[in-house]
Amino acid sequence: MLPTKTIPRESTNVQSSRRFIAVPLCYQETEFTCGVACVQSLLARYGMYFKQSMLADVLNTKPYIGTEYQNILSFVKAKGLTASFYENMKPTDLIRFIDAGIAPLLIIQAWSDDAIDYSHDWKNGHYIIACGYYEKGIYAMDPYTLGNYTYLPFEDLKQRWHTVDQFGNRHYYSGIIMYYETCQIQYDPGKIKYLG
């Protein structure tokens, strides 16, 4: 498990910041469905609602392997989103996307059961959504964290931001950028809906 740290002082009210995108908080239902929960969150932002079990099926999510980014790309494109896989991104790229209202889906190393040097780890791949930034790092919707947004300093992100795909290809500083060109954002965390 990751050590608990004090949240940076400037982040006490992240949702009031222009540097923060409120994406739905989704909790992964299994150890291997972080990608599924992130896709669920990003689609719900556009008013598209899917159960995680259905998404896990169409994304071909597998125990111990998880979800391959190629399957995410194919599915969200079929749903009408513009989507691309990027490599060698920098924190300035994340800031640029977030400023444009796009929350990048990142693939990092996280949640090892052992104390580990993530810069050399390739076995703990994990999807998160970069949904905001502060002076020294990013805010994220981490589907392994129930009920709260998380943060990760840029230095930590740099050490963890790599993954290996199903073909053994290593990817550095990678993620998926997806957005609707013509669809309005539907998700409003301040809106209270009628029950029934």
PyMOL commands that set and color helices and strands:
alter all, ss='L'
color gray80, all
select helices_A, chain A and resi 9-11+14-16+34-45+52-58+69-78+91-99+118-120+154-160
alter helices_A, ss='H'
color red, helices_A
select strands_A, chain A and resi 82-86+105-109+125-134+137-141+150-153+162-164+170-172+175-179
alter strands_A, ss='S'
color yellow, strands_A
deselect
rebuild
show_as cartoon
